[in-house]
Amino acid sequence: MHNLIELERKYCADNYAPLPFVLTRGDGVYVWDTEGRQYMDMMSAYSAVSHGHVHPRLIKALREQAEQLTVVSRAFHTDKLGAFLKKACLLTSMDKALPMNSGAEAVETALKAARKWAYKIKGVEKDKAKIIVCEGNFHGRTISIISFSSEPQYRDGFGPLTPGFKMIPYDDTAALEASITANTAAFLVEPIQGEGGIIVPETGYLSRCAEICKDNNVLLLCDEIQTGLGRTGRMLASDHEHVKPDGIMLGKALGGGLLPVSLFLARENLMDVFQPGDHGSTFGGNPLAAAVGLEALNTIVDEHLEERAETMGDYFIRKLREIKSPLIKKIRGKGLLIGVEIDTRQVSGAHACAVLAEHGILTKDTHENVIRFSPPLIINGFQIDWAVEQIEKSLGKLETQDWKKAAG
């Protein structure tokens, strides 16, 4: 194990700080390290493994397609892409989809679409379009996306940054309304802020945002990369308020935990601003990704994973709230996207996650004060009971520790 960690440290860029063990196998909600220790995966790779590790249906789809045709240029039609995009559009009530790979690419696609729509359809003066975003957002790590991040570290040292964005507080419809001008192209928002700390806005926030955008001829773009595909107990988190955005970004779980697959989906008159040559991707929409993506969507529907996320999420939150610990400040979430805010005067998020790992629970803190619990959507009640038991034991241990000394 230590040799593998040292090998990675020697040759890999130092842009992550992983916990000191090496994972080698996964199955369902569990993973194992090289020492044979079993852990429950409470991160699901930020929702990318919503179906569970090595789901047999997805592995079968991957294997069968890999033996037929894997990657060809979008300069040619294939027999898999159309069915995949049709399913995605039907499930999200969108008209068209543009396939990419990573979530950040889907967001970049949405930004390009919004700007071109502003110039070609709305009539905004050339290079004057503005896109409104929220404080605490996380949409990826490209230069343009970090340009509208409110996290100083994401921006530090990467300038000059991309202009054309206006930042407002999250969960503040008055701020949105006040920020709109004749040059506003779009409002880009996460229905629930994931990396921002599992921040769930007030009921009615998104529906009011939709009304404001419609009244002002502004596009509503919802980043559902982490919140979509059943994670919050609905196919899309925006479905909780019966909101139909003008554009949606999907990723993570779309690849079934096997491949990077993402989509920008939109209503027709927004997507139709693209012409051949405007945008593209070598791997986006390849037959292997399309086959896995279609099976990932079918599996979510066939196995009722969104309903399961709602039921198990309600149960998980209820059990977490039964834990009596002075370290817990707040518990919030929707479906199986749950955050436990801890008192960082008593413990650090990183140390809490290290102790959770000792008790067989793998997860990661965000913003140092929120421990996230977002397991695969296939998790059952018995597994949640076990997890809550270990979480309670971990908190008990942390209460008795001098964490600064324990963390080294």
Buried (B, 14 or more C-beta within 10 A) or exposed (E): EEEEBEEEEEEEEEEEEEBEBBBEEBEBBBBBBBEEEEBBBBBBBBBBBBBBBBBEBBBEBBEEBEEEBBEEEBEEEBEBBEEBBEBBBEBBBBBBBBBBBBBBBBBBBBBBBBBBBBBEBBEBEEEBBBBBBBBBBBBBEBEBBBBBBBBEEBBEEEEEEBEBBBBBEBBBBEBBBEBBEEBBBBBBBBBBBBBBBBBBBEEEBBBBBBBBBEEBBBBBBBBBBBBBBBBBBBBBBBBBBEBBBBBBBBBBBBBBBBBBBBBBBBBEEBBBBBEEEEBBBEBBBBBBBBBBBBBBBBBBEEBEBBBBBBBBBBBBBEBBEEBEBEBBEEBBBBBBBBBBBBEBEBBBBBBBBBBBBEBBBBBBBBBEBBBBBBBBBBBEEEBBEEBBBBBBBBBBBBEEBEBEEBBE
